[in-house]
Amino acid sequence: MASEASIVSGSRRLLVRWADGGQSEYPAVWLRDNCHCSKCYTAGSIHVRTLLMEHLDVDCTLTKAELATDSQSISVSWSDGQVRPNSPLPQLSSDTDYVSVTRTDDHAPLTCFTSPQLSTDAQSISVSWSDGCSCSFPADWLRQRAFEPGPQRQRAALHRPDTVTWGAEMAQSLPRLPYELVMSKDAAMLEALLNLERYGLVLLEGAPKRPGAVRAFCEKVAFMRTSHFGDEFTVRVKVDPNSIAYTGNNIEIHTDSCYYDYMPGIQLLHFIVQYEGKGGETQLADGAKVCEDLRREDPQAFQTLATVPVDFKNVTKSDNGQAHFKLLKAPVITTDSEGALQCLRFTTSQRDSYFSVPLDQVEPWYKAKKKLLNMLYDEKYIIKRKMNEGDMIVFDNVRLVHGREPLYESEKVGERHLEGGYIDWDEARSRRRVLQERLAGNPSGYGF
């Protein structure tokens, strides 16, 4: 609850004092940019800002700010002297991440604020700008968007939950859920998606032992990511394979489709019929954990893999005979703005013989790549598991590496039958947020 509001910093900021003793400041230009009157914002089913940047006065100031005592919003007015409060909003719970606002007012183009007056029981702040526009902002809405670490951490968790890195100990605590439960219960699907984001993998057990389970899961989440292998792809040993996955040989740990600029984010592998002979264990390692340790142990090797561009390629034909010629240059390791692993392009079979770098970078790159490979195979990082029939392993393809031990008994190789597919991370995260809002009782929580 707000207890006081005032205009500060030469009318360029709104200062709100909260009943619990805290305070927050909001720039006039940010408030103006987020005006949700009917001329600045479209509510309903689309929730979009309609005030164009070309019409936004970035030097706007506040002309008025006052507390409203009869609603849960903060009303803002602009220099035309008009105040357009919004309809009252329902009380928000303390754990609400965001709320949609229905706007019923008009507005004029923006410019500045004036001095606010606040009563201790007000739950909204009405402000006006120098262009004459005004708006009522819910107090909770403002506090959730405060330019402070606490609220920003809460919002960051909605973007992505914290990553939990792991080593070989994961073999004893693999996140797992029954496939049918995930397909039938929103809470189970949410748990599966959260495990996938945090740990990079989730094992779904007891899927139907027939083709179609991969597509069913993908379409329950969103839709499939298509590649030149099609939507789903079938993994069997082939006489004339167009991928190393279709052989009985050792499959070195790797990430899939490194030759795509936008790599498939999530991979699914469904074990319909398992090979019963010696070998065939699935191998998994957390690239995020190993890259963290590589950076600490050998900063130069990490820097080499994060900066030297590698030539990746795929020149082959799909099962339907269509030819493909895919090329990409990118480093093995890509990090985000905070230095965390964003994408790991780790492959031997998909690297080109062309290596378009200066001569003196070639040997250091090979040494760095070999060191990373050895670390990924180290017993303290890698997990090995022979999947059961009906298992579906779902994992982060830009974080985890996966491989397979050889199929040693050739007479039994033909038994093995897997189906695979991909989903993009954007769609999986969107689904997770929708489920979080729905299960928290905030079905309209996606808006302004």
C-alpha positions in Angstrom: 0.0 0.0 0.0 1.3 3.5 -0.9 1.5 6.0 2.0 2.9 9.1 0.1 3.6 10.2 -3.4 5.6 13.2 -4.5 7.3 14.6 -7.6 11.1 14.9 -7.4 14.2 15.5 -9.6 12.9 18.5 -11.4 9.5 17.0 -12.1 11.2 14.1 -13.9 10.5 11.4 -11.3 7.6 10.1 -9.2 8.6 9.1 -5.6 6.3 6.7 -3.9 6.7 5.8 -0.2 5.2 2.5 0.8 3.4 1.7 4.1 6.1 -0.8 5.0 8.8 1.9 5.0 10.2 1.3 1.5 10.2 3.8 -1.3 10.5 3.6 -5.1 11.2 6.2 -7.8 9.8 6.1 -11.4 11.0 8.2 -14.3 8.3 10.3 -15.9 9.2 9.1 -19.4 8.8 5.4 -18.3 5.4 6.2 -16.8 4.3 8.0 -19.9 5.5 5.2 -22.1 3.4 2.8 -20.1 0.2 4.9 -20.0 -2.7 2.6 -20.4 -5.5 5.0 -21.4 -7.5 4.1 -24.5 -5.3 6.2 -26.8 -2.0 4.8 -25.6 -2.8 1.1 -25.0 -5.1 -1.6 -26.4 -6.4 -4.0 -23.8 -8.6 -7.0 -24.3 -7.2 -10.0 -26.1 -3.9 -8.5 -27.4 -2.5 -6.2 -24.7 -0.3 -3.9 -26.8 1.2 -0.4 -26.4 -0.3 1.8 -29.1 1.6 5.0 -28.1 4.3 5.1 -30.8 7.9 6.0 -29.9 7.8 8.8 -32.5 5.1 10.5 -30.5 6.8 10.0 -27.1 8.4 13.1 -25.6 11.5 11.6 -23.9 11.9 14.9 -22.0 8.4 14.8 -20.5 7.8 15.9 -16.9 5.1 15.3 -14.3 2.5 17.9 -13.7 0.3 16.1 -11.2 0.3 13.1 -8.9 -2.3 12.2 -6.3 -3.5 9.1 -4.4 -6.9 7.6 -5.0 -8.6 6.1 -2.0 -11.4 4.2 -3.7 -9.6 1.8 -6.0 -6.5 -0.3 -6.4 -4.9 1.8 -9.1 -2.8 4.9 -9.5 -4.3 7.7 -11.6 -2.1 9.9 -13.7 -3.0 13.2 -15.4 -1.3 15.2 -18.2 -0.8 18.8 -18.8 -4.2 19.2 -20.5 -5.6 19.1 -17.0 -7.7 16.0 -17.6 -7.5 13.0 -15.3 -8.6 9.6 -16.7 -8.7 7.0 -14.0 -9.0 3.3 -14.9 -11.7 1.0 -13.6 -10.9 -0.4 -10.1 -8.8 -3.5 -10.1 -9.2 -6.6 -7.9 -6.9 -6.9 -4.8 -3.6 -8.6 -5.8 -2.0 -11.3 -3.8 1.5 -10.8 -2.5 3.0 -13.4 -4.9 1.4 -12.0 -8.1 4.1 -11.4 -10.7 2.0 -9.1 -13.0 -1.5 -8.1 -13.7 -3.5 -7.0 -16.8 -5.1 -3.6 -16.7 -8.3 -2.7 -18.5 -8.2 0.8 -19.7 -11.3 2.8 -20.3 -9.9 6.4 -20.6 -8.7 8.7 -23.3 -5.4 10.4 -23.4 -3.3 13.0 -25.2 0.3 12.8 -26.3 2.7 13.1 -23.3 5.1 15.5 -21.7 5.2 16.0 -17.9 4.0 15.6 -14.3 3.0 17.9 -11.4 3.2 17.7 -7.6 1.3 14.8 -6.1 -0.7 14.6 -2.9 -1.3 11.2 -1.2 -3.5 9.9 1.5 -2.3 7.1 3.7 -5.1 4.7 2.7 -4.7 5.2 -1.1 -4.1 2.1 -3.3 -3.6 4.0 -6.6 -1.7 7.0 -7.8 -3.1 9.3 -10.4 -0.5 11.2 -12.5 -0.6 13.8 -15.3 2.1 14.8 -17.8 3.0 18.0 -19.5 1.3 16.9 -22.7 -2.1 16.8 -21.0 -2.4 13.0 -20.8 -3.2 11.3 -17.5 -3.4 7.8 -16.2 -4.2 5.8 -13.0 -1.6 3.2 -12.0 -2.4 0.4 -9.6 -0.1 0.7 -6.6 0.7 -3.0 -6.7 1.4 -2.7 -10.4 3.9 0.0 -9.8 5.6 -1.8 -6.9 6.0 -5.0 -9.0 7.8 -2.9 -11.6 10.1 -0.9 -9.2 13.6 -0.3 -10.5 15.1 -2.3 -7.6 16.8 -5.7 -7.3 13.9 -7.5 -5.4 11.1 -6.9 -8.0 13.5 -7.4 -10.8 14.6 -10.8 -9.5 11.0 -11.9 -9.3 10.5 -10.9 -12.9 13.7 -12.6 -14.0 12.4 -15.8 -12.4 9.4 -15.6 -14.7 11.7 -15.3 -17.7 13.8 -18.2 -16.7 14.1 -20.1 -13.4 17.6 -20.4 -11.9 19.7 -23.1 -13.6 20.9 -26.0 -11.4 24.1 -27.5 -12.8 25.1 -31.1 -12.1 27.6 -33.8 -12.5 27.6 -37.6 -12.3 25.5 -37.5 -9.1 22.5 -36.8 -11.3 22.3 -40.5 -12.2 20.9 -41.1 -8.8 18.3 -38.3 -8.8 17.2 -37.9 -12.4 14.0 -35.8 -12.6 11.3 -38.2 -13.7 7.6 -38.3 -14.1 5.0 -40.7 -15.6 4.3 -39.8 -19.2 0.6 -40.2 -18.9 0.4 -38.0 -15.8 2.2 -35.2 -17.6 -0.1 -35.5 -20.6 -3.2 -35.4 -18.4 -2.5 -33.0 -15.5 -1.4 -29.4 -15.9 0.5 -29.5 -12.6 2.6 -32.5 -13.8 3.3 -30.8 -17.1 4.4 -27.7 -15.2 6.7 -29.8 -13.1 8.2 -31.4 -16.2 8.9 -28.1 -17.9 10.4 -26.5 -14.7 12.7 -29.5 -14.3 13.7 -29.2 -18.0 14.6 -25.5 -17.5 16.4 -25.9 -14.2 18.3 -29.2 -14.8 18.2 -29.4 -18.6 16.4 -32.7 -18.7 13.4 -34.7 -17.5 12.7 -38.4 -18.0 9.1 -39.3 -18.9 8.4 -42.9 -18.1 5.8 -45.3 -19.5 5.1 -43.6 -22.8 3.2 -45.8 -25.3 5.5 -48.2 -27.1 4.5 -47.0 -30.5 5.2 -44.0 -32.8 3.3 -40.9 -32.0 4.1 -40.2 -28.4 6.7 -37.6 -29.3 4.3 -35.6 -31.4 1.6 -35.9 -28.7 3.9 -34.4 -26.1 5.2 -31.6 -28.4 1.6 -30.6 -29.3 0.6 -30.7 -25.7 3.3 -28.1 -25.1 3.0 -26.1 -28.3 4.1 -27.5 -31.7 7.0 -29.4 -33.2 10.2 -27.8 -34.5 10.7 -29.1 -38.1 14.1 -29.8 -39.5 15.2 -31.4 -42.8 14.6 -34.8 -41.0 10.9 -33.8 -40.9 8.8 -33.3 -37.8 9.5 -36.6 -36.0 12.5 -38.6 -37.0 12.9 -42.4 -36.7 16.2 -43.7 -35.3 17.1 -47.2 -36.7 20.3 -48.6 -38.1 20.3 -48.0 -41.8 22.3 -49.5 -44.6 23.0 -46.1 -46.2 22.7 -43.7 -43.2 22.4 -39.9 -43.6 23.3 -39.4 -40.0 25.7 -41.1 -37.6 22.6 -41.8 -35.3 21.5 -44.4 -37.9 24.6 -46.6 -37.3 25.5 -49.0 -34.6 28.8 -47.2 -34.0 29.9 -45.3 -31.0 28.1 -41.9 -31.1 30.4 -39.3 -29.6 28.7 -36.9 -27.2 27.4 -33.9 -29.1 24.7 -31.3 -29.5 22.3 -31.7 -32.4 22.1 -29.6 -35.5 25.0 -27.2 -34.8 24.8 -26.0 -38.4 21.6 -24.2 -37.7 21.9 -20.5 -36.8 18.9 -21.1 -34.4 19.6 -24.6 -33.1 16.7 -26.8 -32.0 16.4 -25.9 -28.3 14.8 -29.1 -26.8 15.3 -32.6 -28.0 13.0 -35.6 -27.3 14.1 -39.3 -27.7 11.4 -42.0 -27.2 12.6 -45.6 -26.8 9.9 -47.6 -28.5 12.1 -50.8 -28.8 15.4 -51.0 -26.9 18.4 -52.9 -28.1 18.9 -55.8 -25.7 22.5 -56.7 -26.4 25.7 -55.4 -24.9 26.2 -51.6 -25.1 23.7 -49.0 -26.2 23.8 -46.9 -23.0 22.7 -43.3 -23.4 25.3 -40.8 -22.3 24.5 -37.3 -20.9 26.6 -34.5 -19.5 25.8 -31.0 -18.4 27.6 -28.6 -20.6 26.8 -25.7 -18.4 28.6 -27.3 -15.4 31.6 -28.4 -17.4 32.0 -25.0 -19.1 31.9 -23.3 -15.7 34.7 -25.6 -14.5 36.7 -25.2 -17.7 36.6 -21.4 -17.4 37.8 -21.7 -13.8 40.5 -24.3 -14.5 41.7 -23.0 -17.9 40.5 -19.5 -18.7 42.5 -19.4 -22.0 40.9 -22.6 -23.3 37.5 -21.3 -22.4 38.2 -18.0 -24.1 39.4 -19.8 -27.3 36.2 -21.9 -27.5 34.1 -18.8 -26.9 35.7 -16.6 -29.5 37.1 -18.7 -32.4 34.4 -19.3 -35.0 34.1 -22.8 -36.3 32.7 -23.9 -39.7 29.8 -26.3 -39.3 28.0 -28.0 -42.2 25.4 -30.5 -43.3 25.4 -31.5 -46.9 23.1 -34.5 -47.4 19.7 -35.6 -48.6 16.5 -36.1 -46.6 14.7 -39.4 -46.7 12.5 -37.9 -49.4 15.5 -37.2 -51.6 15.6 -33.4 -51.1 19.2 -32.1 -51.0 20.4 -29.8 -48.3 23.5 -27.6 -48.0 23.7 -25.9 -44.6 26.7 -23.9 -43.5 27.3 -21.8 -40.3 30.2 -20.2 -38.6 29.9 -19.8 -34.8 32.1 -20.5 -31.7 31.7 -23.7 -29.7 30.6 -21.7 -26.6 28.2 -18.8 -26.7 27.5 -16.9 -23.5 24.8 -14.4 -22.5 25.2 -10.9 -21.2 26.1 -12.2 -17.7 28.6 -14.7 -18.9 26.5 -17.9 -18.5 26.3 -20.6 -21.1 23.7 -19.7 -23.7 24.5 -22.2 -26.4 27.0 -25.1 -26.8 27.8 -26.2 -30.3 29.7 -29.4 -29.7 30.1 -31.9 -32.5 32.7 -33.7 -34.5 30.7 -35.1 -37.4 29.1 -31.8 -38.2 32.3 -29.8 -38.4 33.5 -28.8 -41.9 37.0 -29.5 -43.2 37.1 -25.7 -43.9 38.4 -23.9 -40.8 38.3 -20.2 -41.8 40.5 -18.7 -39.0 44.1 -17.4 -38.9 46.7 -20.1 -38.9 47.9 -19.4 -35.3 44.4 -20.1 -33.9 44.1 -23.6 -35.3 46.3 -25.6 -32.9 45.2 -23.8 -29.7 41.6 -24.4 -30.7 42.1 -28.1 -31.2 43.8 -28.4 -27.7 40.9 -26.4 -26.1 38.3 -28.6 -27.8 40.0 -31.8 -26.8 40.2 -30.6 -23.2 36.5 -29.8 -23.2 35.8 -33.3 -24.7 37.9 -35.0 -22.1 36.1 -33.1 -19.3 32.7 -34.0 -20.6 33.6 -37.7 -20.7 35.1 -37.5 -17.2 33.4 -39.8 -14.7 32.6 -36.9 -12.4 30.4 -35.3 -15.1 28.9 -37.9 -17.4 26.0 -40.1 -16.6 25.2 -43.4 -18.5 21.8 -45.1 -18.5 20.4 -47.8 -20.7 16.9 -46.5 -21.2 13.9 -48.8 -20.8 11.3 -49.3 -23.5 8.7 -46.6 -23.0 11.2 -44.0 -21.7 11.2 -40.6 -23.2 14.2 -38.4 -22.4 13.6 -34.7 -22.9 16.6 -32.5 -22.7 18.1 -29.1 -23.5 19.9 -29.4 -26.8 21.9 -26.2 -26.4 23.1 -27.1 -22.9 23.5 -30.8 -22.5 25.6 -33.1 -24.7 24.3 -36.6 -25.4 25.8 -39.7 -27.0 25.5 -43.5 -27.1 27.8 -46.4 -26.5 28.3 -48.8 -29.4 25.9 -51.5 -30.2 28.3 -54.5 -29.8 26.0 -57.4 -30.9 25.3 -56.7 -34.5 22.7 -59.5 -34.8 20.5 -57.6 -32.3 21.1 -54.1 -33.7 18.0 -54.1 -35.9 15.7 -54.4 -32.9 16.4 -50.9 -31.7 13.7 -48.3 -32.6 13.6 -44.7 -31.3 11.5 -41.8 -32.4 12.8 -38.2 -31.9 11.7 -34.7 -32.3 12.4 -31.1 -31.3 10.6 -28.1 -29.6 11.8 -24.5 -29.5 12.6 -23.1 -26.1 10.4 -20.0 -26.8 7.3 -22.2 -27.0 8.2 -24.4 -24.0 8.8 -21.3 -21.8 5.6 -19.7 -23.0 3.7 -22.9 -22.0 5.3 -23.0 -18.6 4.3 -19.4 -17.9 0.8 -20.0 -19.0 0.6 -23.0 -16.7 2.1 -21.0 -13.8 -0.5 -18.3 -14.2 -3.4 -20.7 -14.6 -2.5 -22.8 -11.6 -1.9 -19.6 -9.5 -5.4 -18.5 -10.4 -4.3 -15.6 -12.6 -5.7 -16.5 -16.0 -5.6 -12.9 -17.2 -2.2 -12.2 -15.9 -0.4 -11.9 -19.2 -1.2 -8.3 -19.9 0.0 -4.7 -19.3 
